[in-house]
Amino acid sequence: MDEAVKITSTADIFAVIGSSLNVYPAAGLIEYAPKKASLWLIDPNDVYIPFNRKVEVIKEPATKGVAILTERLLELR
């Protein structure tokens, strides 16, 4: 977990894929992403986001959601 926190704290982009953000400690990693990082959540279900951060939600299964995320990130370049 320490290594995951270290990597997350330097991320420019942080994507959570297929998680309800309810299973800790992994669900808490999003809190370690830098304030300037682009945050994304891919899950077909409604997910409560308990953070005061802007998180872009792609409400699709992972297979389709990752393709959509890739497209959107390429558009931002």
Residue pairs with C-beta under 8 A, 6 or more apart in sequence:
1 25
1 26
4 26
4 29
5 29
5 32
8 14
8 29
8 30
8 32
8 33
9 32
9 33
9 34
10 34
11 33
11 34
11 37
12 34
12 36
12 37
12 38
13 37
13 38
13 40
13 73
14 29
14 30
14 33
14 37
14 38
14 39
14 40
15 39
15 40
15 41
15 42
15 69
16 30
16 39
16 40
16 41
16 42
16 43
17 42
17 43
17 62
17 65
17 66
18 42
18 43
18 61
18 62
19 26
19 27
19 41
19 43
19 47
20 27
20 43
20 45
20 47
21 27
21 30
21 41
21 47
21 48
21 49
21 50
30 39
30 51
30 53
30 55
31 51
33 39
33 53
35 53
38 56
38 73
38 76
39 53
39 54
39 55
39 56
40 55
40 56
40 57
40 58
40 69
41 47
41 49
41 55
41 56
41 57
41 58
42 57
42 58
42 60
42 62
42 65
42 66
42 68
42 69
43 57
43 59
43 65
44 59
44 60
44 61
44 65
45 59
46 59
47 57
49 55
49 57
56 72
58 65
58 68
58 69
59 65
60 68
